[in-house]
Amino acid sequence: MTLVGEICALLDDLGLGTYREDGLPGGDIFHTFLPPSPDSALAVAQYVGRESDAGNPWDEPYIQVRVRGPAVDVRVAEQRAQDVYDRLHGVGRRALAGGTWLQLAIGTQSGPYPIGPDEQGRPEFTVNFRVDVDRPTPNRV
């Protein structure tokens, strides 16, 4: 399981939505990209973090959670994005679904950031986090 998948599963565990690891319909937390539906959904993506140590299995990647809500009320998306921030910021000292040790998740901004509506007029927000994780690899133990 990738780190993105593990964070998707964590958001599900935290009660922020439903993650279907198989990608089939029925969930509202998605890996990397937002599909056209449902209207209210989350997508988790990883982006560049700090340089990693070649001998230490500790990484500090950055995670972005993109939140979309229905076009009729921007407050729905904003509140869901705030819920993501409130429940994920400061969580740590736990094993994730794929075995990665999450030491700590830290919000890199003070809350949700509006990025405007999508092509169907649905409001979107992002919430960004640095995650401190222990992920041993064959060259780093």
C-alpha positions in Angstrom: 0.0 0.0 0.0 1.3 3.5 -0.9 1.6 6.3 1.6 -1.3 8.1 -0.2 -3.5 5.0 0.2 -2.6 4.8 3.9 -3.6 8.4 4.4 -6.8 7.8 2.5 -7.5 4.9 4.9 -6.6 7.1 7.9 -9.1 9.8 6.8 -11.7 7.0 6.7 -10.7 5.8 10.2 -11.0 9.4 11.4 -14.6 9.5 10.2 -14.0 11.9 7.4 -15.5 9.8 4.6 -15.3 6.4 3.0 -12.3 5.1 1.2 -12.6 2.2 -1.2 -9.1 0.9 -1.8 -10.4 -1.0 -4.9 -11.5 2.4 -6.4 -15.0 1.0 -7.1 -18.1 3.3 -6.6 -19.4 3.9 -3.1 -16.6 5.9 -1.6 -15.9 9.6 -1.3 -12.2 9.6 -0.5 -10.0 9.1 -3.5 -6.4 8.4 -4.3 -4.7 11.4 -6.0 -7.5 12.7 -8.3 -11.1 13.7 -7.9 -13.4 11.8 -10.2 -16.5 13.7 -11.7 -18.8 12.3 -8.9 -19.8 12.4 -6.2 -20.2 16.2 -5.7 -18.8 16.0 -2.2 -15.4 14.3 -2.2 -11.8 14.3 -1.0 -8.7 13.5 -2.9 -5.3 12.8 -1.2 -2.1 13.4 -3.1 1.6 13.4 -2.1 4.0 16.1 -3.2 7.7 16.8 -2.7 9.0 17.0 0.9 12.4 17.5 2.4 15.4 15.6 1.2 15.6 12.2 2.8 18.6 10.7 4.6 20.1 7.7 2.7 20.7 5.7 5.9 17.7 6.8 8.1 14.2 5.4 7.2 12.6 8.7 8.3 10.8 10.8 5.6 8.9 14.0 5.7 6.7 14.1 2.6 3.9 16.6 2.2 0.3 15.5 1.7 -2.5 17.6 0.1 -6.1 16.9 0.8 -8.4 18.5 -1.9 -12.0 18.9 -0.8 -14.9 19.4 -3.1 -18.5 20.2 -2.1 -21.8 20.8 -3.8 -22.3 23.9 -5.9 -25.3 25.1 -3.9 -23.4 26.0 -0.7 -19.7 26.7 -0.4 -19.9 26.3 3.4 -20.3 22.6 3.0 -16.9 22.2 1.3 -15.3 24.7 3.7 -16.6 22.9 6.8 -15.5 19.5 5.5 -12.0 20.9 4.8 -11.9 22.4 8.3 -12.9 19.0 9.7 -10.0 17.4 7.8 -7.6 20.0 9.2 -9.0 19.6 12.8 -8.8 15.8 12.8 -5.5 15.3 11.0 -3.4 18.1 12.4 -1.5 16.7 15.3 -2.4 13.1 14.9 0.4 10.7 15.2 2.2 7.9 17.1 0.2 5.2 15.2 0.7 2.6 12.6 -1.1 3.2 9.3 -3.0 0.6 7.3 0.0 -0.5 5.3 2.4 -0.7 8.2 4.0 2.8 7.9 4.6 4.4 11.3 3.1 7.9 11.4 5.0 9.9 14.0 3.1 13.1 13.4 1.0 15.0 10.9 1.3 18.8 11.0 -0.8 21.3 9.0 1.5 23.5 6.9 -1.1 26.3 6.9 -3.6 27.4 9.6 -6.6 25.9 7.9 -8.4 25.3 4.6 -7.4 27.4 1.5 -10.1 28.1 -1.2 -8.9 27.3 -4.7 -12.1 28.2 -6.4 -14.8 26.3 -8.2 -14.3 23.4 -10.5 -15.6 23.3 -14.1 -19.1 22.4 -12.7 -19.2 25.3 -10.2 -18.5 23.1 -7.2 -16.3 24.8 -4.6 -12.9 23.4 -3.7 -10.5 23.8 -0.9 -7.1 22.4 -0.1 -5.5 21.5 3.2 -1.8 20.7 3.3 0.2 18.6 5.8 3.8 17.5 6.5 3.8 13.9 7.7 6.7 12.5 9.6 6.9 8.8 8.8 9.1 5.9 9.4 9.3 3.8 6.2 12.2 1.3 6.2 13.4 0.3 2.7 16.1 -2.3 1.7 18.8 0.4 2.0 17.4 2.2 5.0 16.7 0.2 8.2 
